[in-house]
Amino acid sequence: MSTPSHTIAVLGLGRMGTIFASKLADTGHHVTVWNRTRAHAIPLEAKGVTVAASPKDAATGANVVVAMLRDDDASRDVWLRPGDGAIEGLSPDALAIELSTLQPRWVTALADEIAKRGAHFIEAPVIGSTPQANAGQAIHFTGGDPALADRAKPILSAWSGAIHHVGPIGSAAVAKLAVNALFAVQVIGVAQYHAMLGAAGLGAAQATELLNHLPVASPAAKGAAALMTAQRDDALFPIELVAKDLRYAGALACKHGALLEAATSTFEEANSNGLGGENITAIRKLFAA
């Protein structure tokens, strides 16, 4: 059975948002996009995608509106900007889906504002980066009404391989921040591991080969080690965003938060040292002799 066609607005055309818009167009949906820099949207026009002049214009007439934005401030501006925010174009019974990595308090506030318009809202932050999204293997955590999460699945499945419903609004944001914090801590650990073995005369390739045979290494750690060994720093998860996510996670952490505080400080240092636009694995440069 084919998936019913929807009229979908995509707000934000970073690397991930562009993939989402492209895949939605490829699966037969009517797609309208908006981005601060219009030039980013031009390649999508060849697929029949409409480029809107404002978030409000993009949302007007859409029965689904998805957003993939940098942080709380960007999300707040795009949704609630006076005069042309997306919320002003939402139709009654439209479904708004926030895919960004945000603080739960903002997600909850946004859900309340959208409910006042008579529209519906779920959060669905994304686990994974461009390789996973391109392969249709990204993962989503969803938060909100389970029926609305089910309604969103055919949309999210255009680029995802798994969708896990976590709980009420805000819970998916917490889960996503916890996952990113866990990943960041592991990446620091791998960078320190390489530095320690390097000081003992073992090259990065040998250190990674050893790690790959050990039960202490998670798949994420092994992947990070491989990227460090290859010195591949394409910004799949830029350090500046890692630092942002760790700050958000730190606001939620329990009293035993020393490890998270140390990780946040490390990535903030890397960001201050000009590494913000490089991939998370470039953190190794802080530990280089």
C-alpha positions as CSV (number, residue, x, y, z in Angstrom):
1,M,0.0,0.0,0.0
2,S,1.4,3.4,-0.9
3,T,1.9,6.2,1.6
4,P,-0.7,8.9,1.3
5,S,0.7,12.2,-0.1
6,H,0.9,15.1,2.3
7,T,1.5,18.8,2.0
8,I,4.6,19.3,4.1
9,A,6.6,22.3,5.1
10,V,10.3,21.9,6.1
11,L,11.8,24.7,8.2
12,G,15.6,24.8,8.2
13,L,17.9,23.5,5.5
14,G,21.1,22.6,7.2
15,R,22.6,19.3,6.1
16,M,19.9,17.2,7.8
17,G,16.9,19.4,6.9
18,T,18.0,19.3,3.2
19,I,18.1,15.6,3.3
20,F,14.6,15.4,4.9
21,A,13.1,17.8,2.3
22,S,14.7,15.9,-0.6
23,K,13.5,12.5,0.6
24,L,10.0,13.8,1.2
25,A,9.8,15.1,-2.3
26,D,11.2,11.8,-3.6
27,T,8.4,9.9,-1.9
28,G,5.7,12.0,-3.6
29,H,4.8,14.6,-1.0
30,H,4.1,18.2,-1.8
31,V,7.0,20.0,-0.1
32,T,7.5,23.6,0.7
33,V,10.7,24.7,2.4
34,W,12.1,27.8,4.2
35,N,15.6,28.7,5.2
36,R,17.2,31.9,6.4
37,T,19.7,31.7,3.4
38,R,17.5,31.2,0.4
39,A,20.4,30.0,-1.7
40,H,20.4,26.7,0.3
41,A,17.0,25.9,-1.1
42,I,17.7,26.4,-4.8
43,P,18.9,22.9,-5.5
44,L,15.6,21.5,-4.2
45,E,13.6,23.4,-6.7
46,A,14.7,20.9,-9.4
47,K,12.7,18.3,-7.4
48,G,9.6,20.5,-7.6
49,V,10.0,21.8,-4.1
50,T,8.5,25.2,-3.4
51,V,10.6,27.8,-1.7
52,A,8.7,30.1,0.7
53,A,9.6,33.6,1.7
54,S,8.9,33.1,5.4
55,P,8.2,30.4,8.0
56,K,4.6,31.5,8.0
57,D,4.3,31.2,4.2
58,A,5.9,27.8,4.3
59,A,3.4,26.6,7.0
60,T,0.3,28.1,5.4
61,G,-1.7,25.3,3.8
62,A,0.6,22.5,5.0
63,N,-1.0,19.6,7.0
64,V,2.5,18.7,8.4
65,V,5.2,21.2,9.4
66,V,8.6,19.8,10.4
67,A,11.5,21.9,11.8
68,M,15.2,21.1,12.0
69,L,16.9,24.0,13.6
70,R,20.1,24.8,15.5
71,D,19.0,25.5,19.1
72,D,16.3,26.9,21.3
73,D,16.7,30.4,20.1
74,A,16.4,29.5,16.4
75,S,13.4,27.3,17.1
76,R,11.7,30.1,19.1
77,D,12.3,32.6,16.4
78,V,11.2,30.4,13.5
79,W,8.0,29.3,15.2
80,L,7.0,32.4,17.1
81,R,8.5,35.3,15.3
82,P,5.9,38.1,15.3
83,G,4.3,38.6,12.0
84,D,5.8,35.7,10.0
85,G,6.5,32.9,12.4
86,A,5.4,29.4,11.3
87,I,2.8,29.2,14.1
88,E,0.9,32.0,12.4
89,G,0.5,29.9,9.3
90,L,-0.6,26.6,11.0
91,S,-3.9,25.3,10.0
92,P,-6.3,23.8,12.6
93,D,-5.5,20.1,12.9
94,A,-2.1,20.5,11.3
95,L,0.7,18.4,12.8
96,A,3.9,20.3,13.9
97,I,7.0,18.1,14.4
98,E,10.1,19.6,16.0
99,L,13.1,17.5,15.1
100,S,15.8,19.7,16.6
101,T,17.9,19.0,19.7
102,L,16.3,21.4,22.3
103,Q,15.8,21.8,26.0
104,P,12.6,20.2,27.3
105,R,11.3,23.4,28.9
106,W,11.3,25.1,25.5
107,V,9.7,22.0,23.8
108,T,7.0,22.1,26.4
109,A,6.4,25.8,25.9
110,L,6.2,25.4,22.1
111,A,3.7,22.6,22.4
112,D,1.5,24.8,24.5
113,E,1.7,27.6,22.0
114,I,0.8,25.3,19.1
115,A,-2.1,23.8,21.1
116,K,-3.5,27.3,21.4
117,R,-3.7,27.5,17.6
118,G,-5.8,24.3,17.5
119,A,-2.9,22.4,15.9
120,H,-1.1,19.3,17.1
121,F,2.5,18.8,18.2
122,I,5.1,16.1,18.8
123,E,8.8,16.3,19.4
124,A,11.0,13.8,17.4
125,P,14.7,14.6,17.9
126,V,17.0,12.7,15.6
127,I,19.8,10.3,16.5
128,G,22.4,10.0,13.7
129,S,23.8,12.3,11.1
130,T,23.9,12.7,7.4
131,P,25.2,9.2,6.5
132,Q,22.4,7.6,8.5
133,A,19.7,9.9,7.2
134,N,20.9,9.4,3.6
135,A,20.7,5.6,4.1
136,G,17.3,5.8,5.7
137,Q,18.7,4.6,9.0
138,A,18.4,7.6,11.3
139,I,16.6,7.0,14.6
140,H,13.9,9.1,16.3
141,F,12.8,9.5,19.8
142,T,9.2,10.8,20.0
143,G,7.5,12.6,22.8
144,G,3.8,13.5,23.1
145,D,0.5,11.8,22.4
146,P,1.2,8.3,21.1
147,A,-1.6,8.7,18.5
148,L,0.2,11.7,17.1
149,A,3.5,9.9,17.1
150,D,1.9,7.2,15.0
151,R,0.5,9.8,12.7
152,A,4.0,11.1,12.2
153,K,5.7,7.8,11.5
154,P,5.0,7.7,7.7
155,I,6.7,11.1,7.5
156,L,9.7,10.3,9.7
157,S,10.2,6.9,8.0
158,A,11.3,8.7,4.8
159,W,14.8,8.9,6.4
160,S,14.6,6.8,9.6
161,G,15.0,3.1,10.3
162,A,13.6,3.1,13.9
163,I,11.2,5.3,15.9
164,H,11.0,4.9,19.6
165,H,8.2,6.6,21.6
166,V,9.6,7.8,24.9
167,G,6.7,9.4,26.8
168,P,5.1,12.8,27.2
169,I,6.2,16.1,25.7
170,G,9.8,16.9,26.9
171,S,10.8,13.3,27.5
172,A,12.3,12.8,24.1
173,A,14.4,16.0,24.4
174,V,15.8,14.6,27.7
175,A,16.5,11.3,26.1
176,K,18.3,12.9,23.1
177,L,20.4,15.1,25.4
178,A,21.4,12.1,27.5
179,V,22.4,10.1,24.4
180,N,24.5,13.0,23.1
181,A,26.2,13.4,26.4
182,L,27.0,9.7,26.6
183,F,28.5,9.8,23.1
184,A,30.5,13.0,23.9
185,V,32.0,11.4,27.0
186,Q,33.0,8.3,25.0
187,V,34.7,10.4,22.3
188,I,36.8,12.2,24.9
189,G,37.7,8.8,26.3
190,V,38.9,7.6,22.9
191,A,40.9,10.8,22.4
192,Q,42.6,10.3,25.7
193,Y,43.2,6.6,25.0
194,H,44.9,7.6,21.7
195,A,47.0,10.2,23.4
196,M,48.1,7.9,26.2
197,L,49.1,5.1,23.7
198,G,50.7,7.7,21.4
199,A,52.9,8.9,24.2
200,A,54.1,5.3,24.7
201,G,55.0,5.1,21.0
202,L,51.9,3.4,19.5
203,G,50.5,5.0,16.4
204,A,46.8,5.8,16.1
205,A,46.2,3.0,13.7
206,Q,47.7,0.4,16.1
207,A,45.8,1.9,19.0
208,T,42.5,1.7,17.1
209,E,43.2,-1.9,16.0
210,L,43.8,-2.9,19.6
211,L,40.6,-1.1,20.7
212,N,38.6,-2.9,18.1
213,H,39.3,-6.3,19.7
214,L,38.4,-5.2,23.2
215,P,35.0,-5.6,24.9
216,V,35.3,-2.2,26.6
217,A,34.7,-0.4,23.3
218,S,31.2,0.4,22.1
219,P,30.3,0.6,18.4
220,A,30.2,4.4,18.9
221,A,33.7,4.4,20.4
222,K,35.0,2.2,17.6
223,G,33.5,4.5,15.0
224,A,35.1,7.6,16.7
225,A,38.4,5.9,16.9
226,A,38.3,5.1,13.1
227,L,37.6,8.7,12.3
228,M,40.3,9.9,14.6
229,T,42.8,7.5,13.0
230,A,41.8,8.7,9.5
231,Q,41.9,12.3,10.7
232,R,38.5,12.9,9.1
233,D,36.9,15.9,10.6
234,D,34.0,16.6,8.3
235,A,31.4,18.2,10.5
236,L,28.9,15.4,10.9
237,F,28.4,16.6,14.5
238,P,30.2,19.9,14.9
239,I,32.0,20.6,18.1
240,E,30.1,23.9,18.6
241,L,26.8,21.9,18.6
242,V,28.3,19.3,20.9
243,A,29.1,22.0,23.4
244,K,25.6,23.4,23.0
245,D,24.0,20.0,23.7
246,L,26.2,19.4,26.7
247,R,25.2,22.8,28.2
248,Y,21.6,21.8,27.7
249,A,22.2,18.4,29.2
250,G,24.1,20.0,32.2
251,A,21.0,21.9,33.1
252,L,19.2,18.6,33.6
253,A,21.9,16.6,35.2
254,C,21.6,15.0,38.7
255,K,23.8,16.1,41.6
256,H,26.6,13.7,40.5
257,G,27.4,15.6,37.4
258,A,31.2,15.9,37.5
259,L,31.8,13.8,34.4
260,L,29.3,15.8,32.4
261,E,30.8,19.1,33.7
262,A,34.2,17.9,32.6
263,A,33.0,16.9,29.2
264,T,31.3,20.3,28.7
265,S,34.4,22.1,29.7
266,T,36.5,20.1,27.3
267,F,34.3,20.8,24.3
268,E,33.9,24.5,25.3
269,E,37.7,24.7,25.3
270,A,37.9,23.1,21.8
271,N,35.2,25.5,20.6
272,S,37.2,28.5,22.0
273,N,40.3,27.2,20.3
274,G,38.8,27.4,16.8
275,L,37.6,23.8,16.5
276,G,33.9,24.6,16.6
277,G,33.2,23.9,13.0
278,E,35.0,20.5,13.0
279,N,33.6,17.1,13.8
280,I,33.3,15.9,17.4
281,T,36.3,13.6,16.8
282,A,38.5,16.6,16.3
283,I,38.6,16.9,20.1
284,R,41.7,14.7,19.8
285,K,43.6,17.8,18.8
286,L,43.3,19.1,22.4
287,F,45.3,16.0,23.6
288,A,48.0,16.1,20.9
289,A,51.5,16.4,22.3
